[in-house]
Amino acid sequence: METQAVTIQIFGRTLKFNCPVDEVEALNSAAKDLDERLTNLREKSPQVNSDQLIITAALNISYELSKEKQKSNEFSDRLKMLQQLLDSALNTNN
């Protein structure tokens, strides 16, 4: 897999990563999102130190991810139920 060196800016810090070429755009987008989140947190809580802001942002992202996983699992369960209902209906008609 071919990689590319990528430089990103997050919260005033320059970071360099090697990234698969086809993931560069996603990495840049994620870095932009994280930078915006940290900037917004800084504006809301200017007295909080950078480490606390970074941990808060990470916790918020983790919470959002867990909620999305829960929604995905619920959706998957519903699809399985509908598939079983369809299979049952098709088997009843045969």
PDB file of N, CA, C and O in Angstrom:
ATOM      1  N   MET A   1       0.851  -1.175   0.000  1.00  0.00           N
ATOM      2  CA  MET A   1       0.000   0.000   0.000  1.00  0.00           C
ATOM      3  C   MET A   1       0.903   1.247   0.000  1.00  0.00           C
ATOM      4  O   MET A   1       1.794   1.386   0.838  1.00  0.00           O
ATOM      5  N   GLU A   2       0.658   2.115  -0.926  1.00  0.00           N
ATOM      6  CA  GLU A   2       1.456   3.323  -1.061  1.00  0.00           C
ATOM      7  C   GLU A   2       1.031   4.354  -0.012  1.00  0.00           C
ATOM      8  O   GLU A   2      -0.159   4.585   0.203  1.00  0.00           O
ATOM      9  N   THR A   3       2.023   4.969   0.635  1.00  0.00           N
ATOM     10  CA  THR A   3       1.734   6.001   1.626  1.00  0.00           C
ATOM     11  C   THR A   3       2.293   7.342   1.174  1.00  0.00           C
ATOM     12  O   THR A   3       3.131   7.437   0.277  1.00  0.00           O
ATOM     13  N   GLN A   4       1.789   8.367   1.839  1.00  0.00           N
ATOM     14  CA  GLN A   4       2.200   9.726   1.523  1.00  0.00           C
ATOM     15  C   GLN A   4       2.423  10.464   2.825  1.00  0.00           C
ATOM     16  O   GLN A   4       1.663  10.290   3.777  1.00  0.00           O
ATOM     17  N   ALA A   5       3.459  11.287   2.878  1.00  0.00           N
ATOM     18  CA  ALA A   5       3.698  12.126   4.047  1.00  0.00           C
ATOM     19  C   ALA A   5       2.686  13.268   4.025  1.00  0.00           C
ATOM     20  O   ALA A   5       2.519  13.946   3.011  1.00  0.00           O
ATOM     21  N   VAL A   6       2.018  13.467   5.150  1.00  0.00           N
ATOM     22  CA  VAL A   6       0.983  14.502   5.256  1.00  0.00           C
ATOM     23  C   VAL A   6       1.281  15.355   6.471  1.00  0.00           C
ATOM     24  O   VAL A   6       1.552  14.836   7.554  1.00  0.00           O
ATOM     25  N   THR A   7       1.229  16.659   6.293  1.00  0.00           N
ATOM     26  CA  THR A   7       1.407  17.607   7.393  1.00  0.00           C
ATOM     27  C   THR A   7       0.061  18.250   7.671  1.00  0.00           C
ATOM     28  O   THR A   7      -0.595  18.769   6.768  1.00  0.00           O
ATOM     29  N   ILE A   8      -0.340  18.207   8.935  1.00  0.00           N
ATOM     30  CA  ILE A   8      -1.611  18.813   9.326  1.00  0.00           C
ATOM     31  C   ILE A   8      -1.389  19.757  10.494  1.00  0.00           C
ATOM     32  O   ILE A   8      -0.399  19.651  11.217  1.00  0.00           O
ATOM     33  N   GLN A   9      -2.315  20.671  10.666  1.00  0.00           N
ATOM     34  CA  GLN A   9      -2.284  21.615  11.783  1.00  0.00           C
ATOM     35  C   GLN A   9      -3.492  21.362  12.655  1.00  0.00           C
ATOM     36  O   GLN A   9      -4.632  21.400  12.191  1.00  0.00           O
ATOM     37  N   ILE A  10      -3.228  21.101  13.933  1.00  0.00           N
ATOM     38  CA  ILE A  10      -4.310  20.921  14.893  1.00  0.00           C
ATOM     39  C   ILE A  10      -3.984  21.725  16.131  1.00  0.00           C
ATOM     40  O   ILE A  10      -2.959  21.506  16.777  1.00  0.00           O
ATOM     41  N   PHE A  11      -4.865  22.662  16.457  1.00  0.00           N
ATOM     42  CA  PHE A  11      -4.749  23.430  17.694  1.00  0.00           C
ATOM     43  C   PHE A  11      -3.405  24.138  17.797  1.00  0.00           C
ATOM     44  O   PHE A  11      -2.795  24.207  18.864  1.00  0.00           O
ATOM     45  N   GLY A  12      -2.961  24.663  16.654  1.00  0.00           N
ATOM     46  CA  GLY A  12      -1.709  25.407  16.615  1.00  0.00           C
ATOM     47  C   GLY A  12      -0.458  24.550  16.570  1.00  0.00           C
ATOM     48  O   GLY A  12       0.655  25.072  16.638  1.00  0.00           O
ATOM     49  N   ARG A  13      -0.627  23.256  16.457  1.00  0.00           N
ATOM     50  CA  ARG A  13       0.516  22.347  16.400  1.00  0.00           C
ATOM     51  C   ARG A  13       0.601  21.730  15.014  1.00  0.00           C
ATOM     52  O   ARG A  13      -0.413  21.367  14.418  1.00  0.00           O
ATOM     53  N   THR A  14       1.815  21.617  14.514  1.00  0.00           N
ATOM     54  CA  THR A  14       2.045  20.979  13.225  1.00  0.00           C
ATOM     55  C   THR A  14       2.432  19.531  13.475  1.00  0.00           C
ATOM     56  O   THR A  14       3.350  19.238  14.241  1.00  0.00           O
ATOM     57  N   LEU A  15       1.724  18.646  12.822  1.00  0.00           N
ATOM     58  CA  LEU A  15       1.966  17.218  12.984  1.00  0.00           C
ATOM     59  C   LEU A  15       2.177  16.586  11.618  1.00  0.00           C
ATOM     60  O   LEU A  15       1.535  16.971  10.641  1.00  0.00           O
ATOM     61  N   LYS A  16       3.080  15.616  11.553  1.00  0.00           N
ATOM     62  CA  LYS A  16       3.351  14.919  10.297  1.00  0.00           C
ATOM     63  C   LYS A  16       3.019  13.447  10.464  1.00  0.00           C
ATOM     64  O   LYS A  16       3.347  12.822  11.473  1.00  0.00           O
ATOM     65  N   PHE A  17       2.359  12.911   9.447  1.00  0.00           N
ATOM     66  CA  PHE A  17       1.959  11.510   9.448  1.00  0.00           C
ATOM     67  C   PHE A  17       2.249  10.889   8.089  1.00  0.00           C
ATOM     68  O   PHE A  17       2.257  11.576   7.068  1.00  0.00           O
ATOM     69  N   ASN A  18       2.486   9.593   8.090  1.00  0.00           N
ATOM     70  CA  ASN A  18       2.455   8.824   6.856  1.00  0.00           C
ATOM     71  C   ASN A  18       1.058   8.235   6.772  1.00  0.00           C
ATOM     72  O   ASN A  18       0.548   7.662   7.735  1.00  0.00           O
ATOM     73  N   CYS A  19       0.464   8.382   5.632  1.00  0.00           N
ATOM     74  CA  CYS A  19      -0.935   8.009   5.471  1.00  0.00           C
ATOM     75  C   CYS A  19      -1.112   7.322   4.130  1.00  0.00           C
ATOM     76  O   CYS A  19      -0.498   7.732   3.144  1.00  0.00           O
ATOM     77  N   PRO A  20      -1.949   6.273   4.068  1.00  0.00           N
ATOM     78  CA  PRO A  20      -2.253   5.694   2.757  1.00  0.00           C
ATOM     79  C   PRO A  20      -2.770   6.781   1.815  1.00  0.00           C
ATOM     80  O   PRO A  20      -3.572   7.628   2.208  1.00  0.00           O
ATOM     81  N   VAL A  21      -2.311   6.745   0.599  1.00  0.00           N
ATOM     82  CA  VAL A  21      -2.638   7.789  -0.376  1.00  0.00           C
ATOM     83  C   VAL A  21      -4.140   7.988  -0.501  1.00  0.00           C
ATOM     84  O   VAL A  21      -4.608   9.122  -0.603  1.00  0.00           O
ATOM     85  N   ASP A  22      -4.897   6.900  -0.494  1.00  0.00           N
ATOM     86  CA  ASP A  22      -6.338   7.024  -0.664  1.00  0.00           C
ATOM     87  C   ASP A  22      -7.055   7.498   0.602  1.00  0.00           C
ATOM     88  O   ASP A  22      -8.276   7.654   0.591  1.00  0.00           O
ATOM     89  N   GLU A  23      -6.318   7.729   1.691  1.00  0.00           N
ATOM     90  CA  GLU A  23      -6.915   8.200   2.940  1.00  0.00           C
ATOM     91  C   GLU A  23      -6.492   9.625   3.302  1.00  0.00           C
ATOM     92  O   GLU A  23      -6.883  10.134   4.353  1.00  0.00           O
ATOM     93  N   VAL A  24      -5.707  10.267   2.456  1.00  0.00           N
ATOM     94  CA  VAL A  24      -5.193  11.609   2.755  1.00  0.00           C
ATOM     95  C   VAL A  24      -6.331  12.602   2.954  1.00  0.00           C
ATOM     96  O   VAL A  24      -6.319  13.372   3.915  1.00  0.00           O
ATOM     97  N   GLU A  25      -7.293  12.592   2.072  1.00  0.00           N
ATOM     98  CA  GLU A  25      -8.416  13.527   2.174  1.00  0.00           C
ATOM     99  C   GLU A  25      -9.190  13.309   3.480  1.00  0.00           C
ATOM    100  O   GLU A  25      -9.588  14.273   4.134  1.00  0.00           O
ATOM    101  N   ALA A  26      -9.399  12.059   3.853  1.00  0.00           N
ATOM    102  CA  ALA A  26     -10.111  11.742   5.099  1.00  0.00           C
ATOM    103  C   ALA A  26      -9.312  12.217   6.309  1.00  0.00           C
ATOM    104  O   ALA A  26      -9.884  12.740   7.265  1.00  0.00           O
ATOM    105  N   LEU A  27      -7.994  12.038   6.271  1.00  0.00           N
ATOM    106  CA  LEU A  27      -7.148  12.508   7.375  1.00  0.00           C
ATOM    107  C   LEU A  27      -7.220  14.023   7.496  1.00  0.00           C
ATOM    108  O   LEU A  27      -7.359  14.553   8.599  1.00  0.00           O
ATOM    109  N   ASN A  28      -7.128  14.718   6.380  1.00  0.00           N
ATOM    110  CA  ASN A  28      -7.228  16.182   6.409  1.00  0.00           C
ATOM    111  C   ASN A  28      -8.579  16.639   6.938  1.00  0.00           C
ATOM    112  O   ASN A  28      -8.658  17.602   7.702  1.00  0.00           O
ATOM    113  N   SER A  29      -9.628  15.959   6.539  1.00  0.00           N
ATOM    114  CA  SER A  29     -10.969  16.296   7.007  1.00  0.00           C
ATOM    115  C   SER A  29     -11.091  16.058   8.506  1.00  0.00           C
ATOM    116  O   SER A  29     -11.647  16.889   9.224  1.00  0.00           O
ATOM    117  N   ALA A  30     -10.578  14.937   8.978  1.00  0.00           N
ATOM    118  CA  ALA A  30     -10.623  14.631  10.412  1.00  0.00           C
ATOM    119  C   ALA A  30      -9.814  15.648  11.204  1.00  0.00           C
ATOM    120  O   ALA A  30     -10.234  16.072  12.281  1.00  0.00           O
ATOM    121  N   ALA A  31      -8.667  16.041  10.685  1.00  0.00           N
ATOM    122  CA  ALA A  31      -7.830  17.037  11.365  1.00  0.00           C
ATOM    123  C   ALA A  31      -8.547  18.383  11.440  1.00  0.00           C
ATOM    124  O   ALA A  31      -8.496  19.065  12.463  1.00  0.00           O
ATOM    125  N   LYS A  32      -9.208  18.755  10.361  1.00  0.00           N
ATOM    126  CA  LYS A  32      -9.960  20.015  10.343  1.00  0.00           C
ATOM    127  C   LYS A  32     -11.094  19.975  11.361  1.00  0.00           C
ATOM    128  O   LYS A  32     -11.314  20.943  12.090  1.00  0.00           O
ATOM    129  N   ASP A  33     -11.817  18.848  11.411  1.00  0.00           N
ATOM    130  CA  ASP A  33     -12.909  18.690  12.370  1.00  0.00           C
ATOM    131  C   ASP A  33     -12.394  18.790  13.803  1.00  0.00           C
ATOM    132  O   ASP A  33     -12.977  19.496  14.626  1.00  0.00           O
ATOM    133  N   LEU A  34     -11.312  18.092  14.100  1.00  0.00           N
ATOM    134  CA  LEU A  34     -10.745  18.124  15.450  1.00  0.00           C
ATOM    135  C   LEU A  34     -10.277  19.531  15.806  1.00  0.00           C
ATOM    136  O   LEU A  34     -10.510  19.995  16.922  1.00  0.00           O
ATOM    137  N   ASP A  35      -9.629  20.205  14.880  1.00  0.00           N
ATOM    138  CA  ASP A  35      -9.169  21.574  15.133  1.00  0.00           C
ATOM    139  C   ASP A  35     -10.343  22.497  15.431  1.00  0.00           C
ATOM    140  O   ASP A  35     -10.265  23.328  16.336  1.00  0.00           O
ATOM    141  N   GLU A  36     -11.432  22.357  14.676  1.00  0.00           N
ATOM    142  CA  GLU A  36     -12.626  23.179  14.914  1.00  0.00           C
ATOM    143  C   GLU A  36     -13.234  22.879  16.283  1.00  0.00           C
ATOM    144  O   GLU A  36     -13.647  23.795  16.996  1.00  0.00           O
ATOM    145  N   ARG A  37     -13.289  21.606  16.649  1.00  0.00           N
ATOM    146  CA  ARG A  37     -13.829  21.232  17.954  1.00  0.00           C
ATOM    147  C   ARG A  37     -12.991  21.832  19.082  1.00  0.00           C
ATOM    148  O   ARG A  37     -13.530  22.377  20.046  1.00  0.00           O
ATOM    149  N   LEU A  38     -11.685  21.729  18.953  1.00  0.00           N
ATOM    150  CA  LEU A  38     -10.799  22.257  19.991  1.00  0.00           C
ATOM    151  C   LEU A  38     -10.893  23.781  20.072  1.00  0.00           C
ATOM    152  O   LEU A  38     -10.880  24.349  21.164  1.00  0.00           O
ATOM    153  N   THR A  39     -10.986  24.431  18.928  1.00  0.00           N
ATOM    154  CA  THR A  39     -11.124  25.894  18.909  1.00  0.00           C
ATOM    155  C   THR A  39     -12.428  26.302  19.585  1.00  0.00           C
ATOM    156  O   THR A  39     -12.452  27.251  20.368  1.00  0.00           O
ATOM    157  N   ASN A  40     -13.517  25.585  19.283  1.00  0.00           N
ATOM    158  CA  ASN A  40     -14.807  25.894  19.923  1.00  0.00           C
ATOM    159  C   ASN A  40     -14.747  25.669  21.428  1.00  0.00           C
ATOM    160  O   ASN A  40     -15.270  26.476  22.197  1.00  0.00           O
ATOM    161  N   LEU A  41     -14.118  24.588  21.852  1.00  0.00           N
ATOM    162  CA  LEU A  41     -13.976  24.342  23.289  1.00  0.00           C
ATOM    163  C   LEU A  41     -13.149  25.439  23.951  1.00  0.00           C
ATOM    164  O   LEU A  41     -13.474  25.881  25.053  1.00  0.00           O
ATOM    165  N   ARG A  42     -12.087  25.879  23.289  1.00  0.00           N
ATOM    166  CA  ARG A  42     -11.232  26.942  23.824  1.00  0.00           C
ATOM    167  C   ARG A  42     -12.032  28.232  23.997  1.00  0.00           C
ATOM    168  O   ARG A  42     -11.870  28.939  24.992  1.00  0.00           O
ATOM    169  N   GLU A  43     -12.891  28.534  23.030  1.00  0.00           N
ATOM    170  CA  GLU A  43     -13.706  29.741  23.109  1.00  0.00           C
ATOM    171  C   GLU A  43     -14.701  29.671  24.264  1.00  0.00           C
ATOM    172  O   GLU A  43     -14.976  30.675  24.920  1.00  0.00           O
ATOM    173  N   LYS A  44     -15.240  28.471  24.507  1.00  0.00           N
ATOM    174  CA  LYS A  44     -16.217  28.303  25.587  1.00  0.00           C
ATOM    175  C   LYS A  44     -15.555  28.259  26.965  1.00  0.00           C
ATOM    176  O   LYS A  44     -16.149  28.677  27.959  1.00  0.00           O
ATOM    177  N   SER A  45     -14.337  27.758  27.017  1.00  0.00           N
ATOM    178  CA  SER A  45     -13.648  27.586  28.301  1.00  0.00           C
ATOM    179  C   SER A  45     -12.198  28.030  28.192  1.00  0.00           C
ATOM    180  O   SER A  45     -11.293  27.195  28.197  1.00  0.00           O
ATOM    181  N   PRO A  46     -11.964  29.336  28.094  1.00  0.00           N
ATOM    182  CA  PRO A  46     -10.594  29.813  27.886  1.00  0.00           C
ATOM    183  C   PRO A  46      -9.647  29.527  29.056  1.00  0.00           C
ATOM    184  O   PRO A  46      -8.430  29.526  28.874  1.00  0.00           O
ATOM    185  N   GLN A  47     -10.181  29.291  30.228  1.00  0.00           N
ATOM    186  CA  GLN A  47      -9.345  29.046  31.394  1.00  0.00           C
ATOM    187  C   GLN A  47      -8.850  27.605  31.487  1.00  0.00           C
ATOM    188  O   GLN A  47      -7.945  27.317  32.270  1.00  0.00           O
ATOM    189  N   VAL A  48      -9.425  26.698  30.704  1.00  0.00           N
ATOM    190  CA  VAL A  48      -9.064  25.283  30.759  1.00  0.00           C
ATOM    191  C   VAL A  48      -7.785  25.052  29.959  1.00  0.00           C
ATOM    192  O   VAL A  48      -7.614  25.601  28.871  1.00  0.00           O
ATOM    193  N   ASN A  49      -6.881  24.224  30.515  1.00  0.00           N
ATOM    194  CA  ASN A  49      -5.608  23.997  29.815  1.00  0.00           C
ATOM    195  C   ASN A  49      -5.799  23.093  28.594  1.00  0.00           C
ATOM    196  O   ASN A  49      -6.812  22.406  28.457  1.00  0.00           O
ATOM    197  N   SER A  50      -4.806  23.113  27.724  1.00  0.00           N
ATOM    198  CA  SER A  50      -4.893  22.392  26.446  1.00  0.00           C
ATOM    199  C   SER A  50      -5.105  20.901  26.625  1.00  0.00           C
ATOM    200  O   SER A  50      -5.884  20.299  25.886  1.00  0.00           O
ATOM    201  N   ASP A  51      -4.432  20.296  27.585  1.00  0.00           N
ATOM    202  CA  ASP A  51      -4.599  18.854  27.799  1.00  0.00           C
ATOM    203  C   ASP A  51      -6.042  18.514  28.151  1.00  0.00           C
ATOM    204  O   ASP A  51      -6.587  17.533  27.646  1.00  0.00           O
ATOM    205  N   GLN A  52      -6.656  19.305  28.999  1.00  0.00           N
ATOM    206  CA  GLN A  52      -8.050  19.052  29.368  1.00  0.00           C
ATOM    207  C   GLN A  52      -8.975  19.236  28.172  1.00  0.00           C
ATOM    208  O   GLN A  52      -9.935  18.485  28.002  1.00  0.00           O
ATOM    209  N   LEU A  53      -8.685  20.235  27.348  1.00  0.00           N
ATOM    210  CA  LEU A  53      -9.503  20.448  26.157  1.00  0.00           C
ATOM    211  C   LEU A  53      -9.383  19.272  25.195  1.00  0.00           C
ATOM    212  O   LEU A  53     -10.380  18.833  24.621  1.00  0.00           O
ATOM    213  N   ILE A  54      -8.173  18.763  25.019  1.00  0.00           N
ATOM    214  CA  ILE A  54      -7.954  17.634  24.115  1.00  0.00           C
ATOM    215  C   ILE A  54      -8.676  16.397  24.635  1.00  0.00           C
ATOM    216  O   ILE A  54      -9.300  15.669  23.864  1.00  0.00           O
ATOM    217  N   ILE A  55      -8.589  16.159  25.950  1.00  0.00           N
ATOM    218  CA  ILE A  55      -9.280  15.013  26.531  1.00  0.00           C
ATOM    219  C   ILE A  55     -10.790  15.177  26.404  1.00  0.00           C
ATOM    220  O   ILE A  55     -11.498  14.212  26.114  1.00  0.00           O
ATOM    221  N   THR A  56     -11.286  16.393  26.619  1.00  0.00           N
ATOM    222  CA  THR A  56     -12.718  16.651  26.480  1.00  0.00           C
ATOM    223  C   THR A  56     -13.174  16.400  25.050  1.00  0.00           C
ATOM    224  O   THR A  56     -14.218  15.785  24.832  1.00  0.00           O
ATOM    225  N   ALA A  57     -12.402  16.869  24.074  1.00  0.00           N
ATOM    226  CA  ALA A  57     -12.749  16.637  22.672  1.00  0.00           C
ATOM    227  C   ALA A  57     -12.737  15.148  22.357  1.00  0.00           C
ATOM    228  O   ALA A  57     -13.634  14.650  21.677  1.00  0.00           O
ATOM    229  N   ALA A  58     -11.731  14.437  22.844  1.00  0.00           N
ATOM    230  CA  ALA A  58     -11.651  12.992  22.605  1.00  0.00           C
ATOM    231  C   ALA A  58     -12.845  12.273  23.227  1.00  0.00           C
ATOM    232  O   ALA A  58     -13.417  11.367  22.621  1.00  0.00           O
ATOM    233  N   LEU A  59     -13.215  12.680  24.432  1.00  0.00           N
ATOM    234  CA  LEU A  59     -14.358  12.067  25.099  1.00  0.00           C
ATOM    235  C   LEU A  59     -15.649  12.349  24.337  1.00  0.00           C
ATOM    236  O   LEU A  59     -16.486  11.459  24.185  1.00  0.00           O
ATOM    237  N   ASN A  60     -15.817  13.573  23.860  1.00  0.00           N
ATOM    238  CA  ASN A  60     -17.003  13.918  23.064  1.00  0.00           C
ATOM    239  C   ASN A  60     -17.074  13.082  21.787  1.00  0.00           C
ATOM    240  O   ASN A  60     -18.141  12.587  21.421  1.00  0.00           O
ATOM    241  N   ILE A  61     -15.942  12.927  21.117  1.00  0.00           N
ATOM    242  CA  ILE A  61     -15.901  12.145  19.885  1.00  0.00           C
ATOM    243  C   ILE A  61     -16.205  10.679  20.180  1.00  0.00           C
ATOM    244  O   ILE A  61     -16.948  10.031  19.443  1.00  0.00           O
ATOM    245  N   SER A  62     -15.631  10.164  21.253  1.00  0.00           N
ATOM    246  CA  SER A  62     -15.883   8.782  21.644  1.00  0.00           C
ATOM    247  C   SER A  62     -17.356   8.564  21.969  1.00  0.00           C
ATOM    248  O   SER A  62     -17.928   7.539  21.598  1.00  0.00           O
ATOM    249  N   TYR A  63     -17.968   9.513  22.653  1.00  0.00           N
ATOM    250  CA  TYR A  63     -19.392   9.425  22.983  1.00  0.00           C
ATOM    251  C   TYR A  63     -20.234   9.413  21.704  1.00  0.00           C
ATOM    252  O   TYR A  63     -21.144   8.597  21.560  1.00  0.00           O
ATOM    253  N   GLU A  64     -19.921  10.326  20.777  1.00  0.00           N
ATOM    254  CA  GLU A  64     -20.661  10.381  19.515  1.00  0.00           C
ATOM    255  C   GLU A  64     -20.513   9.065  18.749  1.00  0.00           C
ATOM    256  O   GLU A  64     -21.483   8.568  18.177  1.00  0.00           O
ATOM    257  N   LEU A  65     -19.314   8.505  18.738  1.00  0.00           N
ATOM    258  CA  LEU A  65     -19.072   7.244  18.050  1.00  0.00           C
ATOM    259  C   LEU A  65     -19.878   6.116  18.684  1.00  0.00           C
ATOM    260  O   LEU A  65     -20.466   5.300  17.974  1.00  0.00           O
ATOM    261  N   SER A  66     -19.908   6.064  20.011  1.00  0.00           N
ATOM    262  CA  SER A  66     -20.664   4.992  20.672  1.00  0.00           C
ATOM    263  C   SER A  66     -22.158   5.123  20.386  1.00  0.00           C
ATOM    264  O   SER A  66     -22.843   4.113  20.225  1.00  0.00           O
ATOM    265  N   LYS A  67     -22.671   6.351  20.320  1.00  0.00           N
ATOM    266  CA  LYS A  67     -24.084   6.550  19.977  1.00  0.00           C
ATOM    267  C   LYS A  67     -24.361   6.087  18.549  1.00  0.00           C
ATOM    268  O   LYS A  67     -25.390   5.462  18.291  1.00  0.00           O
ATOM    269  N   GLU A  68     -23.462   6.386  17.628  1.00  0.00           N
ATOM    270  CA  GLU A  68     -23.641   5.962  16.236  1.00  0.00           C
ATOM    271  C   GLU A  68     -23.560   4.446  16.114  1.00  0.00           C
ATOM    272  O   GLU A  68     -24.302   3.847  15.336  1.00  0.00           O
ATOM    273  N   LYS A  69     -22.666   3.819  16.875  1.00  0.00           N
ATOM    274  CA  LYS A  69     -22.591   2.352  16.870  1.00  0.00           C
ATOM    275  C   LYS A  69     -23.885   1.752  17.390  1.00  0.00           C
ATOM    276  O   LYS A  69     -24.381   0.758  16.858  1.00  0.00           O
ATOM    277  N   GLN A  70     -24.428   2.367  18.438  1.00  0.00           N
ATOM    278  CA  GLN A  70     -25.690   1.885  18.994  1.00  0.00           C
ATOM    279  C   GLN A  70     -26.803   2.000  17.961  1.00  0.00           C
ATOM    280  O   GLN A  70     -27.594   1.071  17.799  1.00  0.00           O
ATOM    281  N   LYS A  71     -26.873   3.129  17.262  1.00  0.00           N
ATOM    282  CA  LYS A  71     -27.882   3.302  16.215  1.00  0.00           C
ATOM    283  C   LYS A  71     -27.698   2.265  15.114  1.00  0.00           C
ATOM    284  O   LYS A  71     -28.671   1.699  14.615  1.00  0.00           O
ATOM    285  N   SER A  72     -26.448   2.021  14.739  1.00  0.00           N
ATOM    286  CA  SER A  72     -26.152   1.057  13.693  1.00  0.00           C
ATOM    287  C   SER A  72     -26.579  -0.346  14.115  1.00  0.00           C
ATOM    288  O   SER A  72     -27.147  -1.093  13.318  1.00  0.00           O
ATOM    289  N   ASN A  73     -26.308  -0.700  15.366  1.00  0.00           N
ATOM    290  CA  ASN A  73     -26.721  -2.013  15.869  1.00  0.00           C
ATOM    291  C   ASN A  73     -28.238  -2.142  15.888  1.00  0.00           C
ATOM    292  O   ASN A  73     -28.776  -3.188  15.526  1.00  0.00           O
ATOM    293  N   GLU A  74     -28.932  -1.086  16.308  1.00  0.00           N
ATOM    294  CA  GLU A  74     -30.396  -1.110  16.321  1.00  0.00           C
ATOM    295  C   GLU A  74     -30.943  -1.267  14.905  1.00  0.00           C
ATOM    296  O   GLU A  74     -31.892  -2.017  14.677  1.00  0.00           O
ATOM    297  N   PHE A  75     -30.341  -0.560  13.966  1.00  0.00           N
ATOM    298  CA  PHE A  75     -30.761  -0.651  12.570  1.00  0.00           C
ATOM    299  C   PHE A  75     -30.521  -2.059  12.040  1.00  0.00           C
ATOM    300  O   PHE A  75     -31.369  -2.615  11.343  1.00  0.00           O
ATOM    301  N   SER A  76     -29.373  -2.633  12.367  1.00  0.00           N
ATOM    302  CA  SER A  76     -29.045  -3.986  11.940  1.00  0.00           C
ATOM    303  C   SER A  76     -30.036  -4.993  12.520  1.00  0.00           C
ATOM    304  O   SER A  76     -30.477  -5.912  11.830  1.00  0.00           O
ATOM    305  N   ASP A  77     -30.378  -4.811  13.791  1.00  0.00           N
ATOM    306  CA  ASP A  77     -31.361  -5.695  14.424  1.00  0.00           C
ATOM    307  C   ASP A  77     -32.717  -5.595  13.736  1.00  0.00           C
ATOM    308  O   ASP A  77     -33.385  -6.609  13.532  1.00  0.00           O
ATOM    309  N   ARG A  78     -33.125  -4.389  13.379  1.00  0.00           N
ATOM    310  CA  ARG A  78     -34.405  -4.198  12.692  1.00  0.00           C
ATOM    311  C   ARG A  78     -34.398  -4.870  11.321  1.00  0.00           C
ATOM    312  O   ARG A  78     -35.374  -5.499  10.911  1.00  0.00           O
ATOM    313  N   LEU A  79     -33.265  -4.718  10.619  1.00  0.00           N
ATOM    314  CA  LEU A  79     -33.163  -5.367   9.308  1.00  0.00           C
ATOM    315  C   LEU A  79     -33.255  -6.878   9.428  1.00  0.00           C
ATOM    316  O   LEU A  79     -33.915  -7.527   8.616  1.00  0.00           O
ATOM    317  N   LYS A  80     -32.598  -7.446  10.433  1.00  0.00           N
ATOM    318  CA  LYS A  80     -32.670  -8.896  10.643  1.00  0.00           C
ATOM    319  C   LYS A  80     -34.102  -9.323  10.939  1.00  0.00           C
ATOM    320  O   LYS A  80     -34.566 -10.345  10.432  1.00  0.00           O
ATOM    321  N   MET A  81     -34.799  -8.545  11.755  1.00  0.00           N
ATOM    322  CA  MET A  81     -36.184  -8.864  12.091  1.00  0.00           C
ATOM    323  C   MET A  81     -37.056  -8.822  10.836  1.00  0.00           C
ATOM    324  O   MET A  81     -37.874  -9.715  10.613  1.00  0.00           O
ATOM    325  N   LEU A  82     -36.878  -7.783  10.020  1.00  0.00           N
ATOM    326  CA  LEU A  82     -37.660  -7.672   8.784  1.00  0.00           C
ATOM    327  C   LEU A  82     -37.345  -8.817   7.828  1.00  0.00           C
ATOM    328  O   LEU A  82     -38.239  -9.343   7.165  1.00  0.00           O
ATOM    329  N   GLN A  83     -36.076  -9.199   7.758  1.00  0.00           N
ATOM    330  CA  GLN A  83     -35.693 -10.317   6.904  1.00  0.00           C
ATOM    331  C   GLN A  83     -36.360 -11.605   7.374  1.00  0.00           C
ATOM    332  O   GLN A  83     -36.837 -12.396   6.561  1.00  0.00           O
ATOM    333  N   GLN A  84     -36.392 -11.812   8.689  1.00  0.00           N
ATOM    334  CA  GLN A  84     -37.046 -12.998   9.235  1.00  0.00           C
ATOM    335  C   GLN A  84     -38.550 -12.979   8.939  1.00  0.00           C
ATOM    336  O   GLN A  84     -39.133 -14.009   8.602  1.00  0.00           O
ATOM    337  N   LEU A  85     -39.171 -11.804   9.068  1.00  0.00           N
ATOM    338  CA  LEU A  85     -40.593 -11.686   8.758  1.00  0.00           C
ATOM    339  C   LEU A  85     -40.874 -11.998   7.295  1.00  0.00           C
ATOM    340  O   LEU A  85     -41.832 -12.699   6.971  1.00  0.00           O
ATOM    341  N   LEU A  86     -40.025 -11.465   6.412  1.00  0.00           N
ATOM    342  CA  LEU A  86     -40.187 -11.746   4.981  1.00  0.00           C
ATOM    343  C   LEU A  86     -39.980 -13.224   4.677  1.00  0.00           C
ATOM    344  O   LEU A  86     -40.744 -13.826   3.923  1.00  0.00           O
ATOM    345  N   ASP A  87     -38.937 -13.801   5.272  1.00  0.00           N
ATOM    346  CA  ASP A  87     -38.693 -15.238   5.058  1.00  0.00           C
ATOM    347  C   ASP A  87     -39.870 -16.057   5.550  1.00  0.00           C
ATOM    348  O   ASP A  87     -40.295 -17.008   4.894  1.00  0.00           O
ATOM    349  N   SER A  88     -40.390 -15.687   6.702  1.00  0.00           N
ATOM    350  CA  SER A  88     -41.540 -16.403   7.274  1.00  0.00           C
ATOM    351  C   SER A  88     -42.762 -16.276   6.366  1.00  0.00           C
ATOM    352  O   SER A  88     -43.465 -17.256   6.115  1.00  0.00           O
ATOM    353  N   ALA A  89     -43.006 -15.072   5.882  1.00  0.00           N
ATOM    354  CA  ALA A  89     -44.156 -14.841   4.997  1.00  0.00           C
ATOM    355  C   ALA A  89     -43.998 -15.607   3.693  1.00  0.00           C
ATOM    356  O   ALA A  89     -44.970 -16.167   3.187  1.00  0.00           O
ATOM    357  N   LEU A  90     -42.805 -15.641   3.147  1.00  0.00           N
ATOM    358  CA  LEU A  90     -42.564 -16.367   1.903  1.00  0.00           C
ATOM    359  C   LEU A  90     -42.706 -17.868   2.105  1.00  0.00           C
ATOM    360  O   LEU A  90     -43.231 -18.570   1.240  1.00  0.00           O
ATOM    361  N   ASN A  91     -42.239 -18.356   3.243  1.00  0.00           N
ATOM    362  CA  ASN A  91     -42.331 -19.798   3.517  1.00  0.00           C
ATOM    363  C   ASN A  91     -43.772 -20.212   3.803  1.00  0.00           C
ATOM    364  O   ASN A  91     -44.155 -21.340   3.494  1.00  0.00           O
ATOM    365  N   THR A  92     -44.571 -19.333   4.383  1.00  0.00           N
ATOM    366  CA  THR A  92     -45.972 -19.632   4.662  1.00  0.00           C
ATOM    367  C   THR A  92     -46.765 -19.750   3.366  1.00  0.00           C
ATOM    368  O   THR A  92     -47.679 -20.568   3.266  1.00  0.00           O
ATOM    369  N   ASN A  93     -46.421 -18.942   2.386  1.00  0.00           N
ATOM    370  CA  ASN A  93     -47.129 -18.952   1.112  1.00  0.00           C
ATOM    371  C   ASN A  93     -46.737 -20.119   0.237  1.00  0.00           C
ATOM    372  O   ASN A  93     -47.441 -20.406  -0.732  1.00  0.00           O
ATOM    373  N   ASN A  94     -45.655 -20.802   0.528  1.00  0.00           N
ATOM    374  CA  ASN A  94     -45.211 -21.937  -0.300  1.00  0.00           C
ATOM    375  C   ASN A  94     -45.838 -23.185   0.117  1.00  0.00           C
ATOM    376  O   ASN A  94     -45.577 -24.234  -0.470  1.00  0.00           O
TER     377      ASN A  94
END
